[in-house]
Amino acid sequence: MTGIGRPDEDGLIARYFRPLATAPGAAQLLDDAATYQPPEGHELVLTTDAVVAGVHFFPEDPPDAVARKALRVNLSDLAAKGARPVGYLLTIALTEDWSPDWLESFVEGLGADQEEFDISLFGGDTVRTPGPLWISVTAFGLATEGHVPRRNRAVTGQRIYVTGTIGDSALGLKIRLDQTLKGRWGLSATDAEHLLDRYLLPEPRVQAASIVANFATASMDISDGLAGDLGRMCAASDVGAVLEADRVPLSPAAAKAVAADPSALATVLTGGDDYEVLATVNPDDTEAFERAAKRAGLQVAAIGTIMPSFAGRVRIERHGHPLVLDRLAFRHF
């Protein structure tokens, strides 16, 4: 694409985005709106998230990774609601200095994830901005009717589960901002690369969707920090929770960081961008839930218990003693 001039808006859509509109309802992006007919017995689950340069990603990040992150944070929301992703709408605000090479790489990233997750672009908008660059994705998926677990359905006595490992992305961001932490935490190059990759490119747990739909009573994805998002779930359900910090699953790299610097545990528990699933499960269903997760190749860990409501909503314990943190979550405002 080097040397090719920048097209006008219609040409931009035709050149870069029309090839991504593979679903019939997208009408090849030649209309003002798209259509989609959910199959019988299913609900349409909708979610939207925006990512902004300098806030959610670094301006120098690879364009394909920026595109995939913008899409994947939405697919994570769908997975937490037991929904299989189907498609998305995209709005991108390009700065004055955008280049064809940058946009080509951006749409290649979208195309790679469309193939991986079997989804289509259905439409959107392209606008110009004085900066910063921002991207907004609205994704939609299908869930079995009546099987969408909301935040407000956690009940006293239920077990709290998370998928994957927690804190990698937040630790990766810290390394991105301070390279000396690699040495201070005793991390190998492989360890550091793992943490940095988890920040750059989240892994939405789409394979969890059917398991969440079948077993979770309440569910959400972890985007603003485990402790804070658990607090939001508890507030919505008017319950409390005991979070057992020793049970929170850590990657080998994160475990090294926490062992070398105990204050890194606060980052693990409160940092954002995990994009793992946080769910509550009835005690009688925990064994079946764990077996289903294992069959799907999905790592899950029980990390606490829902309790009757109390002030503060979430009590964190470590080695049987209370652990007090300065804050529970990342806040946008």
C-alpha positions in Angstrom: 0.0 0.0 0.0 3.0 2.3 0.3 2.7 5.3 -2.1 -1.0 4.9 -2.6 -2.9 8.2 -2.0 -5.6 8.6 0.6 -9.1 8.1 -0.7 -12.2 10.1 0.2 -14.7 8.6 2.7 -16.6 6.5 0.1 -13.3 5.2 -1.3 -12.0 4.6 2.2 -15.0 2.4 3.0 -14.9 0.6 -0.3 -11.1 -0.1 -0.1 -10.7 -1.0 3.5 -13.9 -2.0 5.1 -16.2 -3.5 2.4 -14.1 -6.7 2.3 -14.9 -7.2 6.0 -18.7 -7.0 5.5 -19.1 -10.7 4.6 -22.6 -11.2 6.1 -25.6 -10.8 3.8 -27.3 -8.4 6.2 -24.4 -6.1 5.9 -25.4 -5.3 2.3 -21.7 -4.8 1.4 -21.9 -1.5 3.3 -23.8 0.1 0.5 -26.8 1.1 2.6 -27.4 3.3 5.7 -28.3 0.3 8.0 -27.8 -3.4 8.2 -30.2 -6.2 9.1 -30.0 -9.3 11.2 -32.7 -11.9 12.1 -32.0 -13.9 15.3 -32.9 -17.6 15.0 -35.8 -18.8 17.0 -35.2 -19.5 20.6 -32.3 -17.0 20.9 -31.8 -13.5 22.3 -29.7 -10.8 20.7 -27.0 -9.5 23.2 -25.6 -6.1 22.5 -22.5 -4.4 23.9 -20.3 -1.4 23.0 -16.9 -0.2 24.1 -14.5 2.4 22.9 -10.7 2.6 23.0 -8.8 5.8 22.8 -5.1 6.4 22.0 -3.2 7.4 25.1 -5.9 5.9 27.4 -6.5 2.3 26.3 -3.6 1.8 24.0 -0.3 3.6 23.2 -0.3 5.7 20.0 2.7 3.7 18.7 1.1 0.3 19.2 0.8 -1.8 16.0 -2.4 -1.0 14.1 -3.5 -4.6 13.8 -3.2 -5.1 17.6 -5.2 -1.9 18.2 -7.9 -3.2 15.9 -8.0 -6.6 17.6 -8.1 -5.1 21.1 -11.0 -2.8 20.1 -12.9 -5.8 18.9 -11.9 -8.3 21.6 -12.9 -6.2 24.6 -16.5 -6.3 23.2 -16.3 -10.1 22.5 -15.3 -10.5 26.2 -18.6 -8.8 27.2 -20.5 -11.2 25.0 -18.8 -14.2 26.5 -19.7 -13.1 30.0 -23.3 -13.0 29.0 -23.3 -16.5 27.5 -23.5 -15.2 24.0 -21.8 -16.4 20.8 -20.5 -13.5 18.8 -22.1 -12.9 15.4 -21.0 -9.4 14.2 -20.1 -5.8 15.0 -20.4 -2.2 14.0 -17.3 0.0 13.9 -16.8 3.7 14.2 -13.3 5.0 13.8 -12.2 8.6 14.2 -9.0 9.0 12.2 -6.5 11.8 12.9 -5.3 14.1 10.1 -2.1 12.2 9.7 -3.6 8.8 9.1 -1.9 6.8 6.3 -3.0 4.0 4.0 -0.3 1.7 5.4 -1.7 2.2 9.0 -5.3 1.6 7.9 -4.3 -1.4 5.8 -2.7 -3.0 8.9 -5.7 -2.1 11.0 -8.2 -3.9 8.8 -5.8 -6.8 8.5 -6.1 -7.2 12.3 -9.9 -7.0 12.1 -9.9 -9.6 9.3 -7.8 -12.0 11.3 -10.1 -11.8 14.2 -13.2 -12.1 12.0 -11.8 -15.4 10.7 -10.8 -16.6 14.2 -14.2 -15.8 15.8 -16.4 -16.4 12.7 -18.0 -12.9 12.7 -18.7 -10.1 10.2 -18.5 -6.4 10.0 -22.1 -5.1 9.6 -21.5 -1.3 9.3 -20.4 1.8 11.1 -19.0 5.2 10.5 -15.7 6.9 9.6 -15.0 10.4 10.8 -12.0 12.8 11.1 -10.8 14.1 14.4 -8.0 16.6 15.5 -7.0 13.8 18.0 -6.6 11.5 19.6 -7.4 8.5 17.5 -10.4 6.5 18.9 -12.3 3.5 17.9 -15.7 2.4 19.0 -17.1 -1.1 18.4 -20.7 -2.3 19.0 -20.8 -6.1 19.0 -23.7 -8.4 19.1 -24.1 -12.1 19.8 -26.6 -14.8 20.3 -27.6 -16.3 23.6 -30.2 -19.0 24.3 -33.4 -17.3 25.3 -33.7 -16.9 29.1 -30.1 -17.8 29.7 -28.3 -14.5 29.9 -26.7 -14.1 33.4 -27.0 -10.6 34.7 -24.9 -8.9 37.3 -27.8 -8.7 39.7 -28.4 -12.4 40.3 -25.6 -13.3 42.8 -27.1 -14.9 45.9 -25.6 -15.6 49.3 -23.7 -18.9 49.5 -22.8 -19.0 45.8 -19.1 -19.6 44.8 -17.2 -16.9 42.9 -15.2 -18.0 39.9 -12.9 -16.4 37.4 -11.5 -17.7 34.1 -7.8 -17.7 33.1 -5.3 -15.7 35.2 -5.6 -12.3 36.8 -3.4 -9.2 36.8 -1.2 -10.0 33.8 -2.3 -7.0 31.7 -2.0 -4.5 34.6 1.5 -5.8 35.3 2.3 -5.6 31.6 1.2 -1.9 31.6 3.5 -1.2 34.5 6.4 -2.7 32.7 5.5 -0.7 29.6 5.8 2.4 31.7 8.8 1.4 33.7 11.2 -1.1 32.1 13.3 -1.4 35.3 10.5 -3.5 36.8 11.6 -6.5 34.8 14.8 -6.7 36.7 13.3 -5.7 40.0 10.7 -8.4 39.7 13.2 -11.0 38.5 11.4 -11.6 35.3 12.9 -13.4 32.3 12.5 -12.0 28.8 9.7 -14.6 28.3 7.9 -13.6 31.5 8.0 -9.9 30.5 6.8 -10.7 27.0 3.9 -12.6 28.3 2.7 -9.7 30.5 3.2 -7.2 27.8 1.3 -9.3 25.3 -1.6 -9.7 27.7 -1.9 -5.9 27.8 -1.5 -5.4 24.1 -3.9 -8.2 23.0 -6.6 -9.5 25.4 -8.0 -13.0 24.9 -11.8 -13.0 25.1 -13.1 -16.2 26.6 -15.5 -17.0 23.9 -15.3 -20.7 24.7 -16.8 -19.9 28.0 -20.1 -18.6 26.6 -22.1 -21.8 26.6 -20.7 -22.8 30.1 -21.6 -19.4 31.5 -25.1 -19.7 30.0 -25.6 -23.2 31.6 -24.2 -22.6 35.0 -23.6 -19.0 36.0 -26.2 -17.2 38.0 -24.5 -13.8 37.7 -21.6 -12.9 35.3 -19.6 -10.1 33.9 -16.2 -9.6 32.3 -13.3 -8.1 34.3 -12.3 -4.9 32.7 -11.7 -2.4 35.5 -10.1 -4.7 38.1 -11.2 -7.9 39.8 -11.9 -6.4 43.2 -13.8 -3.4 41.8 -15.8 -5.4 39.3 -16.7 -7.9 42.0 -17.9 -4.9 44.1 -20.1 -3.8 41.2 -21.7 -7.2 40.9 -22.3 -7.3 44.6 -23.9 -3.8 44.5 -26.2 -4.8 41.6 -27.2 -8.0 43.6 -27.3 -6.3 47.0 -24.9 -8.8 48.5 -21.4 -8.9 49.8 -18.4 -11.1 49.0 -15.3 -12.5 50.5 -12.4 -12.6 48.0 -9.7 -15.0 48.9 -6.5 -13.4 47.4 -4.5 -16.7 47.8 -6.9 -18.4 45.4 -6.7 -15.8 42.7 -5.0 -17.6 39.7 -1.7 -16.1 38.6 0.4 -16.8 35.6 4.0 -17.8 36.4 5.2 -14.3 35.4 2.7 -12.6 37.7 3.5 -15.0 40.5 7.2 -14.0 40.2 6.3 -10.3 40.3 4.2 -10.7 43.5 6.8 -12.8 45.2 9.5 -10.2 44.5 7.3 -7.2 45.3 4.3 -7.8 47.5 2.8 -4.5 46.5 2.3 -5.9 43.0 -0.6 -8.0 44.5 -2.6 -4.7 44.7 -2.0 -4.2 41.0 -3.2 -7.8 40.3 -6.4 -7.4 42.3 -7.3 -3.9 41.2 -5.7 -3.3 37.8 -7.8 -3.3 34.6 -7.8 -5.0 31.3 -8.0 -8.6 32.4 -11.0 -9.4 30.2 -11.6 -12.7 32.0 -15.1 -13.8 33.1 -16.2 -13.3 36.7 -19.2 -15.5 37.6 -21.1 -16.9 40.5 -22.2 -20.5 40.6 -24.6 -22.4 42.9 -22.7 -24.8 45.3 -24.6 -27.8 43.9 -23.4 -26.9 40.4 -19.7 -26.2 41.0 -18.5 -29.7 40.2 -20.4 -29.9 36.9 -19.3 -26.3 36.1 -15.6 -27.2 36.6 -16.0 -30.4 34.5 -17.6 -28.5 31.7 -14.8 -25.9 31.8 -12.1 -28.6 31.7 -13.7 -30.3 28.7 -13.7 -26.9 26.9 -10.0 -26.4 27.8 -11.0 -23.4 29.9 -9.1 -22.7 33.2 -11.4 -21.7 36.0 -10.7 -21.0 39.7 -13.0 -20.6 42.7 -11.8 -17.4 44.5 -14.5 -16.6 47.1 -18.0 -16.7 48.3 -21.1 -14.5 48.1 -22.2 -13.3 51.6 -25.0 -11.2 53.0 -24.6 -7.6 52.2 -22.2 -5.5 54.4 -20.6 -2.1 54.2 -17.9 -2.0 51.5 -19.4 -5.0 49.7 -16.1 -6.8 49.2 -13.8 -8.1 51.9 -10.4 -9.3 50.7 -8.5 -11.9 52.8 -5.0 -13.3 52.5 -3.6 -16.1 54.6 -6.8 -15.7 56.7 -6.3 -12.0 57.5 -7.9 -8.9 56.0 -6.1 -7.2 53.1 -6.8 -3.5 52.8 -6.2 -1.8 49.5 -6.1 1.9 48.7 -8.7 1.4 45.9 -10.6 -1.5 44.3 -10.7 -0.6 40.7 -9.6 1.6 37.8 -12.0 4.6 37.4 -12.6 6.4 34.1 -13.9 9.5 35.8 
